[in-house]
Amino acid sequence: MAVNYNDERFAQVETEKKAALAENEKLYDGMIEKSDKFYQDQINNTEAWGDKQAEIQQQQTDFTIEKIEQQKDKLEKDYNKEQRAAYVDFQKAKDPHGVNAEQMAASGLSSSGYSESSQVAMYTAYQNRVAVTKESFNQAVLEYDNMMNEARLQNSSALAQIAFETLQAKAQIALEGFQYENSLLMEKANQKTNIDNMYYGRRQDVISQINTENALAEQKRQFNASLAEEQ
């Protein structure tokens, strides 16, 4: 006898197979979704870390530059103060009623060539003092500007390093996430194959059972027919 594939046992096997495949799909899809969230959270945390490190680095650089600016401001104030002091000293020295003039007058030198040369010497000393102070000021300003440029360069380098490390960490996490998700997909596919094989085996068992039942029925029919002939 032919196998009756409309037998309800085939439908039962197919129903159980669909349920098992659906459960397998749900299980692994849930694991993949959770892993996606986990690795995305890791990437987000890495980005937040990079942003925070960059912020701290920038704050440190800004503070360093601010201190240098403060030193420059103080230097400029000291320079202006020294320039004013040099001018005041020069004015006092050449004051016709000042101490120097009185000392020269007391020595009888107020109208002599010595007095004129003294005036020239005082002016030259004043000019030298101004020039030396100006040179020192310019040199100090240059050094402070170099310090600020160096701070900015170091900051750029540090920020670039932070960005590189952040990107590298994100790439590593993304790779790990891809590899883990890929392993889950492979497990899912393997489990689907196992389910297909298992229910294929059950279907074959049903066919074997039906064939056995058919064979027994045929034996019974033949036995009954033989018994009828004998009677």
Secondary structure, DSSP 8 states (H G I E B T S, - for coil): ----TT-HHHHHHHHHHHHHHHHHHHHHHHHHHHHHHHHHHHHHHHHHHHHHHHHHHHHHHHHHHHHHHHHHHHHHHHHHHHHHHHHHHHHHHH-TTSHHHHHHHHTT-TTSHHHHHHHHHHHHHHHHHHHHHHHHHHHHHHHHHHHHHHHHHHHHHHHHHHHHHHHHHHHHHHHHHHHHHHHHHHHHHHHHHHHHHHHHHHHHHHHHHHHHHHHHHHHHHHHHHHHHHH-
